[in-house]
Amino acid sequence: MWWRAVSQVELLKAGDANGLGSIHRITWKTALPYQLTFDTRMTRIPMSIIEGQASGELDGRGLWTLRPDGERTYVRYDWNVEVTKPWMRVLAPILRPVFAWNHGDGLKNHA
């Protein structure tokens, strides 16, 4: 898998030749004992921006911005989503540091 935390990607609907309009179901595993599954519909794909709308256990928008950086490509990913699992919504204010660790350092060490 191209991203360690992604455990499964399923194509639900093909988009156009560039992928615009395509829908993928993505399952993320975490260092903590839960996973998230959500659908992403590609809503914008010009040469330097990829935008997707998430729905399911996450609801919101993701935006990848790509720009040349010498011989490399700089990629910035902005993820503005909310969880929809009731237990996560209720416990988020208390467990915010744990969720942050799980998303950052926890994923680095999780195979």
N, C-alpha and C positions, 0 to 999 in steps of 0.2 A: 504494500500500500504506500502511496506517496506521502501520507501523513500518518505518523505512528498511532495517533489516537483514533483514526478512522478504521473501523473493523469491517465495514461492508458498505458498498455503494451499489444501488440497483437503479437502472434506467427505467423509469415509468413511462416516459413519453419523449420521443425524439423531437428535437427542435429543427430549425432550418439548417442549412449547410454550415453555419457558424456556431450552432448550438443554441441560438436565441429561441426562447420558448420551451426549451427542454426541461423536463422535471426528473430529478434524481431523488431517491430515498437514501439518506445517509445515516449510518449508525456509528456513534462515537462510543468508545469504551473509555473508562477513566481509571485512575489509581484507586478511587473509592469504589465500593461495590454497587455501582449503578451504571447504566448506559442511557444515552439519549438517541432517539430516532426521530428524524424530521425530514420533510420534503423540501427541496429547494428548486424553485422555478427561475431559470435564467431570464432576467428582464432587460439586461443591457450588456452588450459585448462589442464595444468598439476596440480598436487596437490597444488602448492603454487602460481601459476600465472594464471590469467584469462585475456585474451586479446580480445578486440573487435574493429572492424573497423566500424566507423560511416559514414553514408552518408545520404543526404537529406538536412535539414535545418542546420545541423552540418556536417562537413566533417573532418575526422581525426581518431585518435586512442585513445582508453582508455585502461589502464593497471591497474588491481588490483593485488597487491602483498600481500600475506597473510603469516604470520609467527607466531609460538607459542610465547606467552608471559606469562609464568606461567600458570595459569588456564584459561587465556583468549587468544584471537587471535588478533594480531595487523594487521590492514588492512590499506594499503596505496593505494590511487587511484590517478593515474596520468592521466590527461585528456589533450591531445594535439590536439585541434580541432580549426577549423575556422567556423564562421557563414557564411551562404550562402545567407541569406536574404539581398538584396541590401541596404535597409535602414539602417540595422545594420552595414554593412561594411562601409557605408559612414559616419555614425555618431559615430562609435566606438572611434575614437581619442578624440572626444569631450565628449562623454558620458561614457568613461571608468570608472570613479569613481561611476557613477550610476549603471552600469552593475555589477561592483564588489560588491556594496552593495546588489543589487538584488540577486546575486549568494550566498552571505554569510548571512549577518544579515537579509536581506529582506525575505529570505526563512525560517529563523528560526521563524519569526513572522507571516508567511502566512499559513493559514490552508487550 
